[in-house]
Amino acid sequence: MEQEYWPDGVPREETLSAFVAAFRTIGYEVCDDASLEYGFQKIAIYAEAQNVPRHVARQLPNGNWTSKIGQYEDIQHKTLDALTGDAPAYGTVVQLMKKAIYSDLALVAKTASG
């Protein structure tokens, strides 16, 4: 039986606060905007009506989003709303988070300027 990873020190529960705490352990911080932001990777946490997290989508460098749909291939979607509604039923986006990422080129530019 395959065991899923869960970070130490974070309650192992299906709550928004636990999911936010789990993503904070790998560098994500809460943000308010889903737009593409150079130097950052963003995620969107979807939850059902009772605020139980059901899905997480990740923003790609081109501004689209990617999602793992169960056992199927990863999909790309242009908007976060593409996964709301009846099928699939992931609920709505209840939290956005972002973390700083640096490509080699961005790191060189940052080092040269500062």
C-alpha positions in Angstrom: 0.0 0.0 0.0 1.4 3.4 -1.1 1.6 5.9 1.7 1.2 9.6 1.0 3.6 12.3 2.3 2.4 14.7 5.0 4.8 17.2 6.6 5.8 16.8 10.2 4.2 19.2 12.6 1.1 19.8 10.5 -2.2 18.3 11.6 -3.0 15.4 9.2 -6.6 16.6 8.5 -8.7 17.7 5.6 -9.0 21.4 6.6 -8.0 24.5 4.8 -5.8 25.6 7.6 -3.9 22.2 7.5 -3.4 22.5 3.8 -2.2 26.1 4.0 0.2 25.0 6.8 1.4 22.1 4.7 2.2 24.3 1.7 3.9 26.8 4.0 6.5 24.1 4.9 7.7 24.1 1.3 7.8 27.9 0.9 4.3 29.0 -0.2 2.7 32.0 1.3 -0.9 33.2 1.1 -1.6 35.7 -1.7 -4.7 37.4 -3.1 -4.1 37.4 -6.9 -4.1 34.5 -9.4 -2.5 36.5 -12.2 0.9 35.4 -13.5 3.7 37.0 -11.5 7.3 36.7 -12.7 9.5 34.9 -10.2 6.7 33.2 -8.4 4.8 29.9 -8.7 1.2 30.0 -7.6 -1.3 27.4 -6.5 -5.0 27.5 -6.0 -6.7 25.3 -3.4 -10.3 24.3 -4.2 -12.8 23.3 -1.5 -16.4 22.2 -1.3 -19.2 24.1 0.4 -18.0 23.0 3.9 -14.5 24.3 3.2 -13.0 20.8 2.9 -10.1 20.9 0.4 -10.7 18.8 -2.6 -8.1 19.8 -5.2 -5.0 21.9 -5.9 -4.0 23.4 -9.2 -0.6 24.8 -10.1 0.1 27.8 -12.3 2.4 27.1 -15.3 5.0 29.6 -16.6 2.7 30.6 -19.5 -0.1 31.6 -17.0 -2.3 28.5 -17.6 -3.0 26.1 -14.8 -2.3 22.4 -14.5 -4.2 19.8 -12.5 -4.0 16.1 -11.8 -7.4 14.6 -12.4 -7.5 11.4 -10.4 -5.7 8.6 -12.1 -5.7 10.3 -15.5 -3.1 12.5 -17.2 -2.4 16.0 -16.0 -4.6 18.6 -17.7 -4.1 22.2 -18.5 -6.8 24.8 -18.1 -6.7 28.6 -18.9 -8.8 29.6 -15.9 -9.4 28.4 -12.4 -13.1 28.4 -13.1 -12.6 25.6 -15.5 -12.7 23.1 -12.6 -15.7 24.6 -10.8 -19.3 23.5 -11.3 -20.8 20.0 -11.8 -18.1 18.0 -13.5 -15.6 17.6 -12.1 -16.9 18.8 -8.7 -13.9 20.3 -6.9 -15.8 23.2 -5.4 -14.4 26.7 -5.8 -11.1 28.3 -5.2 -10.8 29.2 -1.5 -7.2 30.0 -1.2 -4.3 31.2 -3.4 -0.7 30.8 -2.5 2.7 31.6 -4.1 6.3 30.9 -3.6 9.4 32.5 -5.1 11.1 30.5 -7.8 14.3 31.4 -9.6 15.5 30.1 -12.9 19.3 30.2 -13.5 18.8 33.3 -15.6 16.7 35.1 -12.9 19.3 34.2 -10.3 22.1 35.6 -12.4 20.1 38.8 -13.0 19.4 39.1 -9.2 23.0 38.5 -8.3 24.3 41.0 -10.9 21.9 43.8 -9.7 22.4 43.4 -6.0 
